[in-house]
Amino acid sequence: MEIDYKKELQNAAKNMIFVHDPDLLIKMMVRMIVNKARIAHASFFLHDKRKDGYLLTVSKGSLGKKIPLDLVRIDKDDVLIRFFRSHMSRFLFGREVLLYSEAKSALKNSKIKQEVKQQLAHVLYQMELLESLVCIPSYFRDELLGILLLGKKNNGKNFVDEELDFFAALNSNVTMAVRNAQLFKELGFELDRKHQLFVRTTIALAAAIEAKDHYTHGHTTRVTNLSLEIAREISQKNKGGFDAKFLENLHIASLLHDIGKIGVPEHILNKRHELTVGERNRIKEHPMIGVNILKPIKELEGSVLGVRYHHERFDGKGYPDGLRGEQIPLIASIISVADSFDAMSTDRPYRSALPKDDAINEIGHLSGRQFCPRIADTLLKLCKEGKI
């Protein structure tokens, strides 16, 4: 049956648009060539920057059973690679596709220089080892991205120009898609690297706060873990739950909820006796100091809500803005309960820690007054189940 190569090329192009995995794109191409053109085998060597060479990425057909992936590597200075990097096939045969039979005949051509013949002979030897009759380079902006190797046709017939043009066009389309996919993947790695750096920086900032306030050592970590535990419990009870962005904002806000204490004098933070009204008012400034510190970082807009409002009260008697009930962002209500519970159950300069049961009872007693009932009930449930 005749193959409509133009139609096959269009279909392949449509399918590739939605694939962002380089290996999968290459597998799709190789599988299509083997199945549609009925070729004994096909293999693809893709350039790997880390290993500075070309690794066998996909091998389909009879030869694929013999060759273990990731163990076959062509060095960047290999004769086959140098041959295509210099576009020697185009120079000798007027096209990038290298046909074994055509190259074999060229060895008898007296017009070709001896050193070029020697190089070509080495290339042919490589193709023989890989049982390949066609070799198609993959270029991206003149950079050799990979090499497609095709074995013989199942019917034993020779390859015709229409087939070779199809292979070259398909390979070119896949090369573009693979490079885009690689860039997409590299961008993902870079974003992840920056995100990890950001999280580590946030943790370092949190540590700086605790170094200033000696009596809250470990407080930030405990509040963060408890806040996330409360959020996870609420998510399990509600269909859909919180999305990843909310949980990330909560994580960051929990770590940085007290960052404004950097602007409060240490003698106030570490005072062993009851604070004066003026000293209490200085401490009450820390949420807005934290907001001013974090405001320039656009990526922290969602987290800043938790920093600003974690001392608001459900009855409207909190600070800095006196919000009440549902006016208080949920992220702040979660941190408020976690923060207060940890404060009650740990030693402070001016008082000893409450027993855990007393702290739990106090949270329940203040539910609907200081704390959002939904969040307070979740904390009580976690305590009852022994999860905290």
Kinemage of the C-alpha trace (Angstrom):
@kinemage 1
@onewidth
@group {chain A} dominant
@subgroup {mainchain}
@vectorlist {calphas} color= white
{ca met a 1} P 0.000 0.000 0.000
{ca glu a 2} L 1.312 3.451 -0.966
{ca ile a 3} L 2.171 5.751 1.926
{ca asp a 4} L 0.945 9.347 1.795
{ca tyr a 5} L 4.131 10.845 3.210
{ca lys a 6} L 2.806 14.407 3.169
{ca lys a 7} L -0.213 13.397 5.242
{ca glu a 8} L 1.936 11.365 7.635
{ca leu a 9} L 4.244 14.343 8.096
{ca gln a 10} L 1.317 16.645 8.893
{ca asn a 11} L -0.143 14.177 11.404
{ca ala a 12} L 3.224 13.761 13.098
{ca ala a 13} L 3.667 17.537 13.352
{ca lys a 14} L 0.255 17.900 15.031
{ca asn a 15} L 1.051 15.200 17.605
{ca met a 16} L 4.449 16.648 18.452
{ca ile a 17} L 3.034 20.020 19.478
{ca phe a 18} L 1.732 18.598 22.752
{ca val a 19} L 4.864 16.639 23.754
{ca his a 20} L 7.511 18.270 25.970
{ca asp a 21} L 9.628 15.177 26.616
{ca pro a 22} L 12.657 14.908 24.243
{ca asp a 23} L 12.971 11.118 24.607
{ca leu a 24} L 9.283 10.598 23.906
{ca leu a 25} L 9.452 12.758 20.773
{ca ile a 26} L 12.323 10.701 19.420
{ca lys a 27} L 10.539 7.444 20.269
{ca met a 28} L 7.484 8.650 18.373
{ca met a 29} L 9.569 9.387 15.284
{ca val a 30} L 11.541 6.146 15.358
{ca arg a 31} L 8.432 4.041 15.967
{ca met a 32} L 6.657 5.757 13.085
{ca ile a 33} L 9.550 5.200 10.670
{ca val a 34} L 9.926 1.541 11.605
{ca asn a 35} L 6.198 0.835 11.347
{ca lys a 36} L 5.177 2.981 8.378
{ca ala a 37} L 8.217 2.488 6.155
{ca arg a 38} L 8.664 -1.148 7.292
{ca ile a 39} L 12.328 -0.816 8.198
{ca ala a 40} L 14.177 -3.567 10.051
{ca his a 41} L 15.441 -1.168 12.712
{ca ala a 42} L 16.079 2.482 13.489
{ca ser a 43} L 18.224 4.148 16.143
{ca phe a 44} L 18.799 7.685 17.341
{ca phe a 45} L 21.872 9.146 19.044
{ca leu a 46} L 21.141 12.361 20.956
{ca his a 47} L 23.750 14.851 22.119
{ca asp a 48} L 24.202 14.865 25.892
{ca lys a 49} L 25.939 17.991 27.232
{ca arg a 50} L 26.774 16.445 30.595
{ca lys a 51} L 28.486 13.405 29.068
{ca asp a 52} L 29.885 15.454 26.196
{ca gly a 53} L 28.913 12.904 23.573
{ca tyr a 54} L 26.037 11.318 21.671
{ca leu a 55} L 24.076 8.665 23.552
{ca leu a 56} L 21.886 5.973 22.031
{ca thr a 57} L 18.478 7.246 23.112
{ca val a 58} L 16.104 5.006 21.138
{ca ser a 59} L 16.539 1.802 19.171
{ca lys a 60} L 13.560 0.039 17.579
{ca gly a 61} L 13.355 -3.115 15.501
{ca ser a 62} L 15.641 -6.133 15.296
{ca leu a 63} L 18.838 -4.314 16.227
{ca gly a 64} L 17.120 -2.676 19.191
{ca lys a 65} L 17.087 -6.050 20.963
{ca lys a 66} L 20.856 -6.303 20.683
{ca ile a 67} L 21.890 -2.807 21.727
{ca pro a 68} L 21.463 -1.708 25.393
{ca leu a 69} L 20.374 1.913 25.667
{ca asp a 70} L 22.574 4.387 27.584
{ca leu a 71} L 25.585 2.087 27.203
{ca val a 72} L 26.324 3.007 23.603
{ca arg a 73} L 28.025 6.370 23.230
{ca ile a 74} L 29.621 8.130 20.293
{ca asp a 75} L 32.354 10.548 21.311
{ca lys a 76} L 32.005 14.170 20.169
{ca asp a 77} L 35.295 13.834 18.245
{ca asp a 78} L 34.297 10.566 16.566
{ca val a 79} L 34.734 10.506 12.775
{ca leu a 80} L 30.984 10.058 12.247
{ca ile a 81} L 30.251 13.173 14.309
{ca arg a 82} L 32.983 15.219 12.614
{ca phe a 83} L 31.701 14.116 9.207
{ca phe a 84} L 28.267 15.588 9.826
{ca arg a 85} L 29.443 18.595 11.819
{ca ser a 86} L 31.399 19.687 8.770
{ca his a 87} L 28.367 19.011 6.518
{ca met a 88} L 30.546 16.693 4.440
{ca ser a 89} L 27.547 14.741 3.159
{ca arg a 90} L 26.050 17.893 1.655
{ca phe a 91} L 29.425 18.742 0.118
{ca leu a 92} L 29.859 15.291 -1.447
{ca phe a 93} L 26.281 14.340 -2.359
{ca gly a 94} L 24.311 17.581 -2.335
{ca arg a 95} L 22.166 16.607 0.675
{ca glu a 96} L 22.621 15.999 4.399
{ca val a 97} L 21.202 12.464 4.215
{ca leu a 98} L 23.972 9.896 3.812
{ca leu a 99} L 23.068 6.754 1.875
{ca tyr a 100} L 25.411 3.795 2.401
{ca ser a 101} L 25.280 2.611 -1.228
{ca glu a 102} L 25.952 6.120 -2.541
{ca ala a 103} L 28.868 6.613 -0.157
{ca lys a 104} L 30.300 3.199 -1.084
{ca ser a 105} L 30.332 4.162 -4.744
{ca ala a 106} L 32.005 7.490 -3.905
{ca leu a 107} L 35.087 5.612 -2.648
{ca lys a 108} L 35.790 4.729 -6.290
{ca asn a 109} L 35.479 8.332 -7.453
{ca ser a 110} L 38.901 9.589 -8.477
{ca lys a 111} L 37.825 13.216 -8.084
{ca ile a 112} L 37.437 12.903 -4.311
{ca lys a 113} L 40.573 13.621 -2.261
{ca gln a 114} L 42.247 10.700 -0.525
{ca glu a 115} L 41.849 12.119 3.002
{ca val a 116} L 38.113 12.598 2.374
{ca lys a 117} L 37.864 8.997 1.158
{ca gln a 118} L 39.585 7.797 4.316
{ca gln a 119} L 37.108 9.713 6.452
{ca leu a 120} L 34.213 8.375 4.402
{ca ala a 121} L 35.533 4.823 4.747
{ca his a 122} L 35.578 5.200 8.552
{ca val a 123} L 32.007 6.511 8.462
{ca leu a 124} L 30.900 3.541 6.384
{ca tyr a 125} L 32.582 1.186 8.851
{ca gln a 126} L 30.601 2.795 11.677
{ca met a 127} L 27.383 2.347 9.703
{ca glu a 128} L 28.237 -1.322 9.055
{ca leu a 129} L 28.753 -1.923 12.777
{ca leu a 130} L 25.308 -0.458 13.424
{ca glu a 131} L 23.810 -2.274 10.412
{ca ser a 132} L 22.660 1.050 8.963
{ca leu a 133} L 21.985 1.902 5.335
{ca val a 134} L 20.855 5.491 5.906
{ca cys a 135} L 22.261 8.140 8.242
{ca ile a 136} L 20.356 11.401 8.788
{ca pro a 137} L 21.894 14.212 10.888
{ca ser a 138} L 19.711 16.436 13.095
{ca tyr a 139} L 20.723 20.071 13.085
{ca phe a 140} L 19.482 22.956 15.186
{ca arg a 141} L 20.931 26.282 14.052
{ca asp a 142} L 23.916 24.474 12.579
{ca glu a 143} L 24.486 22.581 15.835
{ca leu a 144} L 24.511 18.778 15.455
{ca leu a 145} L 21.820 17.715 17.906
{ca gly a 146} L 21.690 14.048 16.974
{ca ile a 147} L 21.930 11.337 14.310
{ca leu a 148} L 19.188 9.041 13.010
{ca leu a 149} L 20.358 5.659 11.699
{ca leu a 150} L 18.091 3.427 9.592
{ca gly a 151} L 18.543 -0.245 8.754
{ca lys a 152} L 17.443 -2.056 5.615
{ca lys a 153} L 13.832 -2.237 4.428
{ca asn a 154} L 11.977 -5.438 5.264
{ca asn a 155} L 11.240 -6.085 1.587
{ca gly a 156} L 14.919 -5.738 0.662
{ca lys a 157} L 14.281 -2.905 -1.810
{ca asn a 158} L 16.376 0.230 -2.072
{ca phe a 159} L 15.343 3.513 -0.509
{ca val a 160} L 13.855 6.012 -2.962
{ca asp a 161} L 14.166 9.785 -2.883
{ca glu a 162} L 10.564 10.278 -1.700
{ca glu a 163} L 11.251 8.141 1.366
{ca leu a 164} L 14.551 9.835 2.131
{ca asp a 165} L 12.948 13.285 1.799
{ca phe a 166} L 10.202 12.172 4.204
{ca phe a 167} L 12.729 10.851 6.726
{ca ala a 168} L 14.732 14.078 6.506
{ca ala a 169} L 11.653 16.309 6.872
{ca leu a 170} L 10.308 14.257 9.793
{ca asn a 171} L 13.712 14.278 11.448
{ca ser a 172} L 13.965 18.049 10.982
{ca asn a 173} L 10.554 18.594 12.580
{ca val a 174} L 11.418 16.313 15.472
{ca thr a 175} L 14.757 18.065 15.956
{ca met a 176} L 13.019 21.404 16.337
{ca ala a 177} L 10.488 19.898 18.753
{ca val a 178} L 13.234 18.119 20.714
{ca arg a 179} L 15.258 21.309 21.099
{ca asn a 180} L 12.178 23.199 22.243
{ca ala a 181} L 11.412 20.379 24.680
{ca gln a 182} L 14.988 20.488 25.975
{ca leu a 183} L 14.756 24.236 26.495
{ca phe a 184} L 11.422 23.736 28.249
{ca lys a 185} L 13.007 21.096 30.475
{ca glu a 186} L 16.070 23.260 31.162
{ca leu a 187} L 13.775 26.135 32.096
{ca gly a 188} L 11.968 23.827 34.517
{ca phe a 189} L 15.279 22.799 36.107
{ca glu a 190} L 16.342 26.435 36.369
{ca leu a 191} L 13.043 27.463 37.960
{ca asp a 192} L 13.290 24.544 40.374
{ca arg a 193} L 16.880 25.496 41.212
{ca lys a 194} L 15.840 29.086 41.852
{ca his a 195} L 12.869 27.934 43.894
{ca gln a 196} L 15.111 25.742 46.053
{ca leu a 197} L 17.496 28.661 46.490
{ca phe a 198} L 14.550 30.870 47.444
{ca val a 199} L 13.287 28.349 50.031
{ca arg a 200} L 16.776 27.969 51.523
{ca thr a 201} L 17.104 31.758 51.706
{ca thr a 202} L 13.722 31.935 53.429
{ca ile a 203} L 14.825 29.332 55.975
{ca ala a 204} L 18.023 31.308 56.557
{ca leu a 205} L 15.950 34.449 57.206
{ca ala a 206} L 13.788 32.516 59.655
{ca ala a 207} L 16.935 31.346 61.437
{ca ala a 208} L 18.086 34.970 61.671
{ca ile a 209} L 14.846 35.849 63.478
{ca glu a 210} L 15.299 33.036 65.985
{ca ala a 211} L 18.903 34.048 66.584
{ca lys a 212} L 17.614 37.471 67.666
{ca asp a 213} L 14.784 36.115 69.847
{ca his a 214} L 16.528 33.463 72.007
{ca tyr a 215} L 13.352 32.164 73.612
{ca thr a 216} L 11.692 31.211 70.329
{ca his a 217} L 14.325 28.705 69.177
{ca gly a 218} L 12.558 26.127 66.976
{ca his a 219} L 9.331 28.142 67.091
{ca thr a 220} L 9.344 28.957 63.370
{ca thr a 221} L 9.851 25.356 62.333
{ca arg a 222} L 7.122 24.112 64.670
{ca val a 223} L 4.642 26.756 63.495
{ca thr a 224} L 5.407 25.931 59.868
{ca asn a 225} L 4.952 22.181 60.357
{ca leu a 226} L 1.744 22.674 62.351
{ca ser a 227} L 0.319 25.144 59.808
{ca leu a 228} L 0.914 22.725 56.939
{ca glu a 229} L -0.555 19.854 58.965
{ca ile a 230} L -3.724 21.878 59.590
{ca ala a 231} L -3.963 22.761 55.886
{ca arg a 232} L -3.530 19.123 54.856
{ca glu a 233} L -6.261 18.029 57.288
{ca ile a 234} L -8.667 20.635 55.913
{ca ser a 235} L -7.807 19.561 52.348
{ca gln a 236} L -8.681 15.946 53.126
{ca lys a 237} L -12.080 16.953 54.484
{ca asn a 238} L -12.947 19.219 51.550
{ca lys a 239} L -13.233 18.081 47.954
{ca gly a 240} L -10.476 19.686 45.927
{ca gly a 241} L -8.756 21.139 49.005
{ca phe a 242} L -5.986 23.722 48.736
{ca asp a 243} L -3.971 24.051 45.549
{ca ala a 244} L -0.174 23.841 45.442
{ca lys a 245} L 0.190 27.623 45.273
{ca phe a 246} L -1.758 28.162 48.509
{ca leu a 247} L 0.323 25.540 50.311
{ca glu a 248} L 3.538 27.122 49.059
{ca asn a 249} L 2.362 30.575 50.188
{ca leu a 250} L 1.446 29.096 53.574
{ca his a 251} L 4.849 27.422 53.845
{ca ile a 252} L 6.702 30.664 53.142
{ca ala a 253} L 4.394 32.804 55.293
{ca ser a 254} L 4.775 30.398 58.236
{ca leu a 255} L 8.546 30.559 57.964
{ca leu a 256} L 8.517 34.360 57.776
{ca his a 257} L 5.548 35.246 59.983
{ca asp a 258} L 7.827 36.830 62.604
{ca ile a 259} L 10.417 38.343 60.263
{ca gly a 260} L 9.353 41.821 61.425
{ca lys a 261} L 10.879 41.083 64.829
{ca ile a 262} L 14.192 41.938 63.199
{ca gly a 263} L 13.052 45.548 63.697
{ca val a 264} L 12.203 45.111 67.397
{ca pro a 265} L 14.983 45.740 69.971
{ca glu a 266} L 16.429 42.558 71.482
{ca his a 267} L 16.045 43.814 75.054
{ca ile a 268} L 12.281 43.862 74.501
{ca leu a 269} L 12.116 40.455 72.797
{ca asn a 270} L 14.177 38.807 75.540
{ca lys a 271} L 12.818 40.711 78.570
{ca arg a 272} L 12.192 38.352 81.503
{ca his a 273} L 9.548 40.473 83.195
{ca glu a 274} L 6.156 41.726 82.099
{ca leu a 275} L 6.292 44.180 79.205
{ca thr a 276} L 5.214 47.810 79.537
{ca val a 277} L 2.468 49.203 77.312
{ca gly a 278} L 5.087 50.924 75.161
{ca glu a 279} L 7.084 47.715 74.791
{ca arg a 280} L 3.945 45.766 73.835
{ca asn a 281} L 3.185 48.374 71.210
{ca arg a 282} L 6.723 48.000 69.797
{ca ile a 283} L 6.203 44.240 69.462
{ca lys a 284} L 2.818 44.855 67.816
{ca glu a 285} L 4.685 46.686 65.051
{ca his a 286} L 6.393 43.495 63.858
{ca pro a 287} L 3.684 42.365 61.370
{ca met a 288} L 3.887 45.659 59.438
{ca ile a 289} L 7.680 45.723 59.673
{ca gly a 290} L 7.591 42.260 58.104
{ca val a 291} L 5.270 43.485 55.356
{ca asn a 292} L 7.620 46.354 54.525
{ca ile a 293} L 10.569 43.962 54.380
{ca leu a 294} L 8.786 41.539 52.030
{ca lys a 295} L 6.707 43.970 49.962
{ca pro a 296} L 9.386 44.564 47.277
{ca ile a 297} L 9.398 40.832 46.436
{ca lys a 298} L 6.481 40.457 44.015
{ca glu a 299} L 6.526 36.647 44.234
{ca leu a 300} L 5.608 36.871 47.940
{ca glu a 301} L 2.294 38.718 47.514
{ca gly a 302} L 0.274 35.678 48.654
{ca ser a 303} L 2.580 34.973 51.606
{ca val a 304} L 2.594 38.584 52.823
{ca leu a 305} L -1.097 38.218 53.784
{ca gly a 306} L -0.114 35.605 56.371
{ca val a 307} L 2.682 37.786 57.719
{ca arg a 308} L 0.488 40.871 58.007
{ca tyr a 309} L -2.633 39.367 59.533
{ca his a 310} L -1.474 36.481 61.744
{ca his a 311} L -2.231 38.527 64.888
{ca glu a 312} L -5.762 39.479 63.863
{ca arg a 313} L -8.556 38.016 66.031
{ca phe a 314} L -11.813 36.457 64.924
{ca asp a 315} L -13.723 38.910 67.193
{ca gly a 316} L -12.003 41.934 65.593
{ca lys a 317} L -9.817 42.822 68.600
{ca gly a 318} L -6.512 41.904 66.955
{ca tyr a 319} L -3.898 43.952 65.111
{ca pro a 320} L -2.739 45.664 62.920
{ca asp a 321} L -6.092 46.351 61.159
{ca gly a 322} L -8.748 44.968 63.499
{ca leu a 323} L -10.199 42.586 60.914
{ca arg a 324} L -12.913 40.212 62.094
{ca gly a 325} L -14.369 36.843 61.055
{ca glu a 326} L -14.081 35.980 57.369
{ca gln a 327} L -12.336 39.277 56.653
{ca ile a 328} L -9.167 37.617 57.914
{ca pro a 329} L -7.390 35.708 55.127
{ca leu a 330} L -7.461 31.952 55.714
{ca ile a 331} L -3.677 31.729 55.444
{ca ala a 332} L -3.385 34.118 58.412
{ca ser a 333} L -6.061 32.289 60.439
{ca ile a 334} L -4.121 29.031 60.092
{ca ile a 335} L -0.836 30.619 61.176
{ca ser a 336} L -2.578 32.380 64.066
{ca val a 337} L -3.768 29.114 65.615
{ca ala a 338} L -0.439 27.325 65.023
{ca asp a 339} L 1.539 30.303 66.350
{ca ser a 340} L -0.591 30.662 69.501
{ca phe a 341} L -0.609 26.948 70.271
{ca asp a 342} L 3.183 26.758 70.052
{ca ala a 343} L 3.565 29.946 72.116
{ca met a 344} L 1.321 28.520 74.844
{ca ser a 345} L 3.111 25.182 74.981
{ca thr a 346} L 6.700 26.507 75.111
{ca asp a 347} L 8.620 28.575 77.668
{ca arg a 348} L 8.753 32.346 77.196
{ca pro a 349} L 10.877 34.938 79.070
{ca tyr a 350} L 7.886 36.109 81.113
{ca arg a 351} L 6.161 32.733 81.814
{ca ser a 352} L 6.573 28.967 81.787
{ca ala a 353} L 4.998 26.704 79.174
{ca leu a 354} L 1.463 25.428 79.664
{ca pro a 355} L 0.958 21.646 79.736
{ca lys a 356} L -0.127 20.431 76.300
{ca asp a 357} L -3.645 19.550 77.456
{ca asp a 358} L -4.095 23.033 78.945
{ca ala a 359} L -2.904 24.638 75.704
{ca ile a 360} L -5.395 22.504 73.746
{ca asn a 361} L -8.218 23.488 76.094
{ca glu a 362} L -7.284 27.164 75.751
{ca ile a 363} L -7.473 26.951 71.952
{ca gly a 364} L -10.942 25.413 72.280
{ca his a 365} L -12.004 28.052 74.808
{ca leu a 366} L -10.915 30.898 72.475
{ca ser a 367} L -12.501 29.399 69.360
{ca gly a 368} L -14.886 31.963 67.855
{ca arg a 369} L -13.274 34.740 69.863
{ca gln a 370} L -9.577 34.838 69.107
{ca phe a 371} L -9.488 31.999 66.595
{ca cys a 372} L -11.439 30.991 63.505
{ca pro a 373} L -13.642 28.079 64.702
{ca arg a 374} L -12.900 26.025 61.582
{ca ile a 375} L -9.143 26.207 62.158
{ca ala a 376} L -9.388 25.741 65.928
{ca asp a 377} L -11.578 22.644 65.470
{ca thr a 378} L -9.048 21.214 63.008
{ca leu a 379} L -6.221 21.662 65.525
{ca leu a 380} L -8.288 20.000 68.262
{ca lys a 381} L -9.039 17.075 65.944
{ca leu a 382} L -5.350 16.634 65.149
{ca cys a 383} L -4.502 16.686 68.868
{ca lys a 384} L -7.246 14.186 69.675
{ca glu a 385} L -5.947 11.822 66.983
{ca gly a 386} L -2.398 12.129 68.303
{ca lys a 387} L -1.076 13.668 65.066
{ca ile a 388} L 0.544 16.607 66.889
